[in-house]
Amino acid sequence: MLITALGLVAALVAQGRHENPARLGSDLFHVFLFVHLVAIFLILPAYACTSLTEERTRQSFDLLVTTGLSASRIVAGKLLSCFLIGGITTASTLPLVTVVVFFGGVAPETILVSYLALLVCAFMATLLGV
């Protein structure tokens, strides 16, 4: 994801239309957000839909059933674990994206609201997979 974003950034800079640092910061932010959103909707549903089938392939599904948990609690636990992985991955990219604040063109509040929207999208993508 980072390599793709850096490639897009290099293409933007090579076009030569970024004499204004605020515009460069805004374009960088939009590129990172787009790449992250695409990654969320491609990776999280695939990861979530394999979480229950991995229990069968590891032959640990029978042990999971004997714990006395209801089927809805098992699915909710798998959903929460997949969402937490997506949330931690999303949160780990936040320091990289906050660098665009130094360029200008993007307010810190905009970054926080965008990341909250990314977390909501991550939850929705996880729901699609489960």
Secondary structure, 3 states (H helix, E strand, C coil): CHHHHHHHHHHHHHCCCCCCHHHHHHHHHHHHHHHHHHHHHHHHHHHHHHHHHHHHHCCCHHHHHCCCCCHHHHHHHHHHHHHHHHHHHHHHCHHHHCCHHHHCCCCHHHHHHHHHHHHHHHHHHHHHHC
